[in-house]
Amino acid sequence: MGRFRDVLDVAMGRRAVVGLDALRDRRPVTVASIGGQQSLTLDLDAEARGYAHSAVAYRCVAAIADNGSSVPLVVRRPDGEIIPGHPVERLFNKRPNPLMSARAFKSIMLQQLELAGQSFVWLDRGETGLDEPTAVHPVFDDVDVIVNKPIAQQPTVADIIGFMIRRADGARVPVLPEEMLWLRYPHPFDPLGALAPWKAARHAVDMDAYAREWQRSSYANGARPNGVVYLGDMSDEEFIATKAAWRSSMQGPENAGKHLLVRSTPGGVGDSGGKGISYARLGLTPEEMDYLESRMANAAEVMMAFGVPHDYLAAGTTYENRAAAKSTLWSDTILPKLEMISSDVDRLLLPSDTEEAGWDLSGVDALRESRDAVVTRTTRLAESDILTLDEARAEVGYDELPGGIGGQTLTAYRAQYDPTPQAPAGSRFDPAALEATVQRAVAAVLAPLIQAVPPSPERPALARVTAPSSPSLEDINADYERLEADGRDTVRALAREQRERVLRDFDRLMRRPNRSAAWLAEVRAQACALAREQSVRLAVPDPDVVTADCLTDLEVAHGPAGWEERIRVWDLFDGKYWRTRTQKLMRPFVERVWRRGGASITGSFDLDEPDVAAELDARLEELAGRITATTEAVLRSQILAHGVAEGESVDELRARIQQVFANLSDYRATMIARTETVGGYNAAALRSAVAAGATRKTWLATDDARTRATHRSCNGKVAPIEGVFTLTQSRWPADPQAPAAQSIQCRCSLTFQFEED
């Protein structure tokens, strides 16, 4: 706490510390926060502190904090390699300060975020306030955010000049911006606000508290009476005596459901005219009968507000349901919150481009498939020749096979140990070459006999022992399903890498006040100018016009040639780099698709054959170019829309940018994976069939409600092997040269007729 005392001395005028005089001399400007408060504080008011009175709210917060605090923070190099023993890692994982464990420190941060929407962490940076932090302390007092712009001018994070900690003893401690790690859930309408999950859960918690109080009072007061006994007219003394005699046998939970004595008044309800005793029965109202249902509904609403699945907290769920709920809790709730924390840590504590903060999730079982599932899936892919042996071994954590023999598929590997003649060890297994070798051996043995027999013109020519054939539609669809899943994973990995790098560059740009201000001013000026010119329009791409690799459900801007240069995105997104990177990431997936498609016709299909390799490279270059161009166009459109919008904050622009890569990871990933799977599979199958002597091809449509009318009509139609199917305008299903309306998400396939058929 030495640094706190030093800063307080400065505030009281006793000492001078470099950098704090200017902050002390400024006139503080408090910022109105949500709820009408006159200062932007931690907002852990009495209501939030009482969250523990709700068992559901307490368990939701504890589930997030306990699980999230178990993950160690790591610092990585740009290539993803962890930097061991980094000082920031030690602060968060070993000893944040002398009075607190790392687990408790991270748990407190997460709890404050859930209840207040924000958490302030003081960084002990020594005398100057600018040294490397030696300790980190969560702040439990109220904190004012000090800005140098009046509230009427809508101050943002760029206007923050410091923080003021208002301690419980009345002292006010000024803190430099570099000394405060401010974590928060951004408010969508307040650039300096925070929005807590607790706020969304508060109504349901209150309703549940009212229901609990009703039940408690009902039990404490002996529950609701089952009926009322009207005793008729009697004096006060008689009524008191009668009631006292009954009270001992009526009051208390053990007497719930018994009858209540009431003295009647002349002419009153239940009056028996003073001549006798009457009885009236009471029952529960429908609202009271809904007590249990209301509590269950309130609990579900609280869990929804905090993002905790019902099956994670509910009793009586099966092991499978709870495991699935835990996986959802981690992937949809805890992981995004941890990424937000690491992003702010990276912004303030790791300014170098060679370091970035992250989390080591390798120990989180909920985010990993079970080992049995991984082995089963990998074995299936290896047996289908989709993965090479080394790729399959890497999936389950084993090293590559020695001598490079694992760089081939399982069929080729087994062929090396087949007793029949074959190609030299290490080469690809070629069934056609093996067949030719066998035929030559047979011919050499039978040649003398054949020469002794005069040729007969009626004798038919010997047919080949085996002829190429098309796989069944069921086998093709099974291949489609496996390959499409692989493709989605590939595109999602690309989206994740792009999101992390682009948001990192965006945060670093925003940390440079002069450069970021100039960039934002230029974006707004150009965007407003384009809006006034009315030369650019925003629209979602038409799926009947653009191909799958160019499709998105976000708006894309269109305008005259050259307008794109006016909205700068290259500070965040290097198109040239990402085209190369996308091609590298997509290559293994596309090669598997082509290899499986070609091998479905003949085992001799070879991706290394010059013509095949050239066609594959061309397709990869085209695919990577279109994917990258579309991402860049969507990113530019979001920046353009932000520039035209009035009053959007930097946080809202960041959310727009993040949405671009969420779209690539979801909607676009499915479109690209499905279309490229079917297109590449059938392109390779057609090339393999041509090499094997196919003369015709037949279109097979998937017959269900999602099948296009043209594709259903084309089912069973035959075309020349190098021709085009007229109805679908396609050489093969999902042909990239076909109209987008005929290729996107196509699930059809081809069969072939050979000379021997």
N, C-alpha and C positions, 0 to 999 in steps of 0.2 A: 504493500500500500504506500510505499515511499513516493511513488510518482504522484499519487492522489494528493499527498500532503504538499508536495512541491507545487503542484498546480494550484492548490488552495492558497498557498503562500503568495503566489503570483496574483491571484484574484484579490487577496487582501492587501496587496501592495508591499509585502515584506521582502520578496525576492524578484529577480528578473530572470526569466528563462527565454532563450532565443526563440522567436517565432510566436510567443504567446502575447506579447504586448499589443500587437495589432489586433488580435482577436479580442483582447480585454477592452480596448478602446472603442471598438465598434458598438453601436447601439443595437442590442438584441431585438430581433423581430420574430415573435412567436407565430407559428403557423397553425391555423385552425385545422383540426383533424375531424374524422368522422364522429358523429354523435354530438357535435356542437362544442367540443372541448376547445379551450383557448391555447392549447399547446399540444404539439405532437409528442405524446408520451407513450410509455410502454403499455398504458391502458389496461393494466391488470387490476381492475377495480373490484369492488366487493362482489359484484355479480360473477366475474370470472374466477375469483378466488373460491367461490362457492361451487365450482364445477364438480368437486369431489362428492357433493351430496347427491349427485346423480351417478348411480353405479354404471350405467351405460356410457355416459360421457367420460367418466374416469377411466373405464377400460379402453375406450377408443383412444384417448390421449396416451394412456400407458402403452397400448399396442404399438402406436407409431413411435413413441420415444424409446421404449425398451428395445424394439427391433432396430430402429435406425441408429441408435447409439452403439450397437454391437459391431458396426462396420468400420474398419479402419480407413482413415483418409490417407491417400498416397499422392506422391508427386511424380509425374511422368515426363519423359522427354517427348518431343513431337512424334517420334516413331512408336510411342506407346510403351516403351520400356520404363519400368519403375526405377526411380532414383533412390537407392537405399540410404537410410539415415538422414534424410533431409530435415533441417531445423523445423520447418512448418509441420512436417509429419510428426515430429516428436512432440510439438505443442498439443496437437489434437489427439495423439494416441498414447502418449506416455505420461507427461506431466504438464498440464496447462498452467497450473500455478501451485504454490506450496500447500494450499489448503483444500485442493479438490482433485479428485481422480478424473481421468480422461472420460471414463464412461459416464460419470455424473455430469461433467461439463457438457457433453454432447446431448445428454438427456434433457438437461435444463434448457438448452437452446431450442430443441424440438418442442418441448412442452410450452415454452413461451410463444413460439410461432403458432401453435395450434390455438392457444387461448387469447393471445393479443394480436396475432397476425404479424408480429415483428419481435426481434430480439436484438438487444444492443450488447456488444462485447467490447470491453475496453482492452486495448493493446498496450502493454507496458513497453514503450520504446525508449526508455531512458530519459536523461535530462533534456535533450533537444526535442524529443517527441518525433524524431525522424530516423532513429537507429532501428536495427532489426529487432523485432519484438522478442522479449525474453520470457514473457508470461501473458496469459489471456485470462480475463475475468468477466463472467457474465454480470451485467448490471441489473440490480433489483430495484433501484430507485427510479423515479420518473425522470425522463430525459426530454429536454427541449431541443428541437432542431433549429439552428440559427441560420437565417438566410439574409442576404443583402438586398432583398427586393420586397416591396409591400405586397400584402396578400392580394390586393386588387389586381396586381399585375401577374398573377398566377405563377409564383415561383416554382422551379423544378429542382431536381437534384443538382443541376449545374450551378444553382445559386446558393448552395450550402457552403457556409464559411466556418462552421464548427458545430459543436454540441454543448449543451449545458446540463450537467447532472444535478438535479435538485434532491439533495440528500435528505433523509428523514429528520436530521437534526437542524435543518434550515440552511445549511451551507450550500452554496452554488459553485460547482466545480466545472470550469471551462475545459473543453477537450477539443483538440485539433481534429480535422477530418481524417488525417492519416492515423489517428489513434483510436478510431472507432470503427468497428466492423458492424455495419447496420444490415441485418438480415430481415427480410420482410416478404409477405405475400402482397404484391402490388395491388392497389385499388384501381379499378378500371376507369374511374372518373376523377381521381385525385392524384396528381403526380407525386405528392409527398404523403399519401395516405397508405394505410394498410388494412387489409380485409381478412379477418380471422375466421376460420371454420367455426369457432365457438359462436360467432354471431348468427350464423345460419342455423346452428343447433339450438339456440337459446329458447325459441318459442316452444319447441317440442319438450325441452327440459322443464320449462315452467308448467306446461300442461301435465307432464308426468308428476311434478311435485304437487300440483293441486289434487291429482287423483290419489297420490299416496297419503296426503293429509286427510282427505275425506275418509279413506280407509282407516287411518290411525284413529281419527276422532270417533269413527263408528265403533271401533273395538273398545276404545277407552270409555265411551259412554254406554257400554252395554249393547252395542249394535242397535240396529233399527228395531223399534217395538213391533211385535207381530200383530198387535191389535190394541184398541183403546176400550177400557171399561168405564162407562159412565155411571157413577154411583147415585145419581139423583141428588135432590136437595139435602143439604146437611150444613150444620154450622161450621165455622172455621176450625173450631177446636176438634170437632168430630173428624173433619177431613184430614187435619194434620196428624191426628192419632192413627187414622186408618192408613195414611200414606207411609207413616213411619214404620208401621207394622209390616207393610209390604216391601219397603225399600230394601231391607236386608236380603230378601229372597228374590229381588228383581234386578238390582244394579250390578254391573260388572259383566265381563265377557262370558263368564260361565252361565249367566242367566239370559243370554241372547235368545230371542224368539219367544220369551214369555210375554204376558199381557201387562198393560200399563193402566193404572187407576187414575181416573179423571173425575173431578166433581162437576156435575152438570149445573147449569144455571137455568132458571126458569125461562122457558121459551127458547133456550139455546139449542145448538146442534146436539142431537142425541138425547135431548131431554125426554124423560119418560113421564113427565107430568108429576114428578114427585111421588109416583106410586110404585116404582120398581126399578130394576136394574136392566140396562140395555147393553148391547155389544156391537162394535164396528170393527171390521177387519181392515188392516193396512197391507199394502203390497209394494214391491219394488217397482220403480218407474223403468221404462225401457232405457233411459239414459244411464241409470244405475246398473242395469243389467249389462250394459256395454263397457263396464269398468275394465275388465281384463283386455277386451279388444282395443280399447283406447290406449292402454299401457303398451301393448305390443306395437301399435301403430306409432306411438311416440318414440319407442326404442328404435324402430326401423328408420324413422326420420333422423334421429341423432346419428346413427351409424352412417346413413347416407351423407350427412353433412361433413363428417370427418373422413369419409372415403374408406370405411372399414366394412368389408363384406359381412353379411348377416351370419353366414355359416362359420365365420372365424370366431365369433363370440357366443353364438347360440349353443345351448346344451343339446345333446342328443343327436348331433350330426354324425354322419359316417366319417371314417378316416379319409376316404377319397374326397368327400365334399370339403372337409376341413383343409386338406392338402391343396385342393384347387383354390379355396378361398385365401389361403396364405400366399399362394403364388400370385393371385390377383392383388392382394394387399401390397405386396412388394413391388410388382410391376407397375400398377396404376396409381399408387399413393406414395409409398415410402421412397421409391427410387426417384421420382420427379422432385420431391422435396430435398433429397440429398444432393441432387444435381444443382438445384438452386443455391444451396449452401456452398458447394465447391466452386460454383461460378463466381460468387462474391469473394471467396477466399482467393481465388485465382486473380481476380481484379485488383485486390488491395495488397496481397502479400506476395504475389508472384508476377511482378511486372515484366519479367524477361520472357521473350518469345520461346526460349528453350525449355521452359518449365510450365506445367499446367497441373492444377489440382484435380483430383478425381477420387474414386472410392474403389477399394478392393472388394469386389463382390464374389470372389471365388469361393468364399466360405458360406455363402447363402444358399442353402439347399433348395429353397423355394424357387430360386431363379434358374435352377438347373434341372434338366431331365434326370430321372433316376438312371443309374449306370446300366441297369438292365435294358431300359428303353433305348439308351444310346447305342449299346452293343447290338440290340435287335435291329434297329433302324440301319446302322452302318453295315451290318452283315447283309441285309437285304439289298442295299445299294451296291455293295461289292459283288454279290452274286448276280446282279443284273448288269454287271460291267459298266455301271455308271461312275463308280469310284475306282481309281487304281488301288493297288495294294498299299502303297505308301500313304495315300490319302485316307484310306480306311484305318490304317494303323494310327495315323495322327489323330483321327477323331476319337479314338479310345485311349489315347495317351501313350502310344508306343513309338519308338524310334523307327526310322526307315530301315528297310532291309539292306544288307550290305551289297556292294557291287552294282547298285542301281537296278537290281532285278525287280524291285517293287514298283518301278515306274510303268508297269503294264497292268492290264486288267486280269481278273481271275482266270478267264478262259485261256488267255495267252500264256499265263504262268503255268497252268496245268498242262498245256499242250507240250511244254518242254520235256515233260516226263512221260509222255505217251510213247509206247513202244513202236509205233508206226513211224516211217520216215517222215522227217519234218525239216523245217528250216533250222539253221544253226542257232545254238543257244543265245538268248539275248535278243533275237529278232522277233518281230510280230508273227503270230501264228497265222498261216495263210491256208485255209482249207482247200482253196482252189489249186494251190501249188501241190498240196498233199495228194489231191485227187489225180492231178496230172502225173505225179511220180508213180502212183499205184498203177495207172493205166499203161505207162511206159514199161513197168516191170511185167505186167500181164502180157503185153504185146510181144516183149522179147521172148517169153516162154512159148507163146502160141504161134509165133511167126512161121516156123517151119510147117506146122500143120495147116495154117491158113493158106500158105503158098501152094500146098499140095491139092487143095480143093479148088476146082474151077469156080470162078465168080458166078453167082446166080443173080440175074437182074431182078428176080422177084424177091430176093432176100432183103428185108428192110435194114436200113443202117442202124448200127447199135446206138441206142440212146445213152445219154449221160446217166451215170448211176444215180445222181441226185440233182434236182433242179432247184433254183432259188424259189422261194415262196413268200407270200405276204403273211404277217402274223394276224391273229384273230383280232376282232374289234375290241374284245375284252382285254387282251394283252396290251393293245395300243393305249386304251384308256388308263390302264394301270400305270404304264410308263408316263403318260401325261400327268397323272396325279403326283407321282414322285418327283418328276422333274420340275413341275410348277412350284411345288413347295420349296425345292432347292432354289429356284429362281427368285421367289419372294424373299427368302432369307438373304440372298445376294443383294437385291435392290435395297432391302432394309439396312444392311450393313453399309452400303454406299450412302444412304440417307443419314444414318447415324454419324458417319465420319464427316460428311459435309456440314451437318448441323453443328457439331462440336467445333469444327474449325471456323466456320463462318461466324457463329455467335461469339467465339473467343476473339476473333478479329474485330467484331463489332464492339465488344466490351472494351477492348484496348483502344479503339478509336475514340470511344466516348470518354475514356479516362484522360484524353489529351484535350483540355478545354479549348484552346485556340483552333486546333485542327478540326475537332468535332463541330464546333460552332460554325466554322466556315463551310464544312461539308453539309450540315443540316440547312444552313441558309441557302446554299446553292440548290439543294434538292427542292426546298420550298419555292424558291424563285422560279426554277425551271418548270416545276409541276404546275404552278399557278399560271405561268405563261402558256403552257400547252393547253390548260383548261380554257383560258381566254380565247386561244386560237381555235379551239374546238376541232383540232385536226387529229386527235388521238381518242380512241374509244376503248372501253374496257368490256370484254365479253368472255364468257366461258367457251372454250373451243368446241366446235361442232363435231361429235363423234362420227358423223357421216362424211366428214371432210378431212380430218387429220388422222394420222396413223396412231397406233397405240403408244408408241414411244414419245409422241408429242401431245398426248391427251392428259388433261387435268380437269378437276372440277372447281378449280380456282379461276378467277378472272385473269385474262391475259390482255395486255394493251396492244392495239394495232394502230398504225399510223403511216404517214409517208416515209419514204426511205430517209434514213439518217436521224430520225427523231430519237432513236435509242441512245445516241451519243450524249444527249442532253441530260439523261438521268444516270449518274455515275454509280455503277455497281462493282467496278473492278477493285475498289478499295476493300471489298468484302469477298468477292467471288471471282477467281481467276479462271475464266472459261478454258483457256488453253491447257492449264494444269489439270483441270477436272475432266477434260476430254481424254487426256492420256490416262489419268487415274481410273476413270470409269471403264475404259477399255481393258485395263489390267484386271480390275475387279470382276468384270463380267466374263472374261475369257474362260475361266474354268467351267462356269455354268453353261455357256454356249457350246464349248467343246463337248461336254457331257451330253447335251441335247443332240448334237450332230453325230457323235459317236454311237449313241443308242439308236438313233434313227437309221443310220447306215447299216449298223450291225443287225437290225431287224430284218434286213433283206439278205445280205451275205456277210459272212464273218470276215471276208477279205477287205472290207471297207477300211481305208487308211486315211487318217486325217493329215498325214505327212505327204501324201501324194500331191505334187505341185499344183495341179488345177484345184483340188479340194482346198488346200491350204490358202491359195490365193483368194478363192471365193469366201472362205471363212474369215480371212483378214478384212476383206472388203465389207462384209456384213458387220463385223465388230466395229470397224471404224464408223460406218454409217449409224449404227445403233448408239454408240457412245456420243457421237456428235448431236444426234437428235435429242437424247436424254438431257445432255448438258445444256443445249440451246433452250429447251423447254424450261428447265430449272432456272436458268438465267432470266428468261422472259417473265416467269412468274415472280421471281424476286424483284425484278425491275418494276413490275406492275404494282407490287405491294408497296415499294418505296414511293412510287408515283402517287398511289392512293393516299399514303400518309402525308405527302407534301400538300395535297389538295385539301385534306381534312383540316378542320379548324381545331386548334388546341390540343392535338394529340401529343402525349408525352413520349420521351425516349423509351420508357418501358413499353408503351403501346406499340411503338415501331419495332422493338425487339420481339414482341409477341407476334407481330405480322411476319417477321423474318422466320421465326420458329415455325409458324404455320406452313410455310413453304416446304419445309423438310418433313413435317408431319404428314403432309399430303403425299410426298414422294414415298414415305414409308408405308402408307396405307393404300389409298385409292390407286395411285400410279403404280405401286409395286405389283398389285394384282393384275392390272392391265398389261404391264410390260412382261411379267413372268408368264402369264397364260398365253399371250399372243406369240411371244418369242419361243416358247416351248413347242407349240403346235407348228409354227412356221419353220423353225430350224429342224425339227424332227422330220417333217415331210420333205423339206428341201434335200436333206441328206439321204432319206429313203429313195427319193426320185433319182438322185445322182447314182446311188448304189445299184438301183434297178436298171438304169441305162447301161451301166458298165457290165451288168450280168445278162444283157440281151433282151430286156423288156421291150415290148412293142406298143403296148397300150396301158392306160391307167384308168382306174374307176374311182369315182367319188363316193365316199361313204359318209352319210350325215348322221349325226347323233339325233335321234328322233325323240324330242321332248318339247315342252312349251317354250324353251329358250332358243330353239333352233330357228334361224331366219327362214323366211318363206322360200327365198331363192335357193338356199342350201338344201332345204327339204325337197324341193322340186328337182334338184340336181342329183339326189341320191340314186346311185346305180348308173348314172350317165358315164359313158366311156368317151375318152378323148385320146388322140395320138400321144405318144410318150413325150414329145416335145411341144405339144399343143396347149391351148388354153380352154378351160371349161367356159362355155359361152354364158351360161346363167350366172355364174359367180365371178366372171372376168378374172379368174385366178389360174395360175399354173399349178398351184397346190394350196391346201388349206392354210389360211393366215399368210398368204403371199404378200411380202412387203411392197410389191409393185402393184398390187390390186387396190381398188378403191377402199378407203378406210371402212366404209359401211359394210364391206364384204369380208374384211380381215380381222377386225378387232374382236377379241375373245372367241374366235372361231374354235370349235372343238371337233371338227370333222377330220377325216383321214383318207388315205389312198390305199388301194390295192392294185396289183400289177399283173399283167398277162405276159408270159414269156413265150418264146418260140416253141418250147416243148408242150405248152398247155394246149 
